[in-house]
Amino acid sequence: MSSSSCSRGLDGGASAAAAAAPQTATTTAARWPAVASLTMGVFGLVMAEFLPASLLTAMAADLGVSDGAAGQAVTATALVGAVAAPTLPLLTRRLDRRVVMLAFTGLLLLSNAIAATAGSLPMLLVARVMLGVALGGFWSMSAALAMRLVPGPQFARAMSVILAGVSVATVCAAPVGAWMGDLWGWRSAFIAAGTVSLVTLAVQALTLPALPPRDRPDLRVLGELLRRPQVRMALLAVLLVVSGHFAGFTYIRPLMEQVTHLSVGTISAVLLGYGVGGFFGNVAGGWLAGRSERQAIVAGGALIALLAGLLLVAGDSVPVTAVAVALWGFAFGALPVGFQTWIVRAAPDQAEGAGGLLVAAFQAAIASGAVGGGLLVDRLGALGGPGFAVVALTLGTLLTLRHGPRAAPRDAA
């Protein structure tokens, strides 16, 4: 998910699914090198997805467009990812999953290469569309592949390893991207991302076993899931909360440059604080979601809404901005695990299909946040992003507080 988008905190959802899915494993011995290659794929995808947030103003200046227009590089990826997540498993259901995953990584490599050489916004958007296809497809199939690469009792651990790539990318992508962009230009960050993709492709080719298609997903399953009230409520909450987060996060660099007046070096340090905060937020969010996914989402959403409001009124203060951005990263860590746990419990019998819908909702939310935030930033200035965030996160948090799952039954086992 990114996303989409997703974070290491999804372990909570993975753990919930594991109890229902251990029998799906087909291996007698765990294939940990193959699992590690999927971790590399996740790292490369999330790094590429997050790079524009740290390079936005430099990209906009070089391509001759506004900050809001450059932010649509995030929108393009998210929109395509939202469509790709539920549809690619259907379109590729007759293909060996090894071939499909290698194709996604190859597409990621091509996307980075085109982004690094793009001379115009349309060409950059083409690259980001390719990334969206790879991102949506990879995320929608990763959990199902993990089930086939390790014995059932080790599924949660395998997901933890795979999703660790998200945590590392979250910590590294924004600060390293800003630092490289300042030293060698924004294109250098995409060259580095392309190098990572190339290495990942080689490792996956060496370690992934043949994985003949086994599941036969179809549109009827998705339609049946959407008729379940708790599934619909979870997806609506995702759209509100995640769009608010990304409206603020996508345009955080313009705010730090134009309102707080920070240097590029200081911005890199603040973004590193965001990434480190996100890493620890994943851990805390996983613990809280293990007790109550509703509480995890409400706590994370309420804190981000508060921090966005703080930036609206005191974003010109360096200490306030630095602390708010770091805490923002921490608060977001609770959200993906909370939503993943909610959706798995809402559809334990169709966890893969529900996961695809969740990825689609995450990507749609990222796109709407980038679009809405971009419109406000271009019309009202850099504080438009936090303004959007306050409204959307408040609505999503209240929705979860009222309609989120109030009981999380645990098996005695």
HELIX and SHEET records of a PDB file:
HELIX    1   1 ARG A    8  LEU A   10  5                                   3    
HELIX    2   2 ASP A   11  ALA A   20  1                                  10    
HELIX    3   3 PRO A   22  THR A   24  5                                   3    
HELIX    4   4 TRP A   32  LEU A   63  1                                  32    
HELIX    5   5 ASP A   67  ALA A   70  1                                   4    
HELIX    6   6 GLN A   72  LEU A   91  1                                  20    
HELIX    7   7 ARG A   97  THR A  117  1                                  21    
HELIX    8   8 LEU A  121  LEU A  149  1                                  29    
HELIX    9   9 GLY A  152  GLN A  154  5                                   3    
HELIX   10  10 PHE A  155  TRP A  184  1                                  30    
HELIX   11  11 TRP A  186  THR A  207  1                                  22    
HELIX   12  12 LEU A  219  LEU A  226  1                                   8    
HELIX   13  13 PRO A  229  THR A  250  1                                  22    
HELIX   14  14 ILE A  252  GLN A  258  1                                   7    
HELIX   15  15 VAL A  264  ARG A  291  1                                  28    
HELIX   16  16 GLU A  293  ALA A  314  1                                  22    
HELIX   17  17 VAL A  318  PHE A  332  1                                  15    
HELIX   18  18 ALA A  334  ALA A  346  1                                  13    
HELIX   19  19 PRO A  348  GLN A  350  5                                   3    
HELIX   20  20 ALA A  351  LEU A  380  1                                  30    
HELIX   21  21 GLY A  384  HIS A  403  1                                  20    
END                                                                             
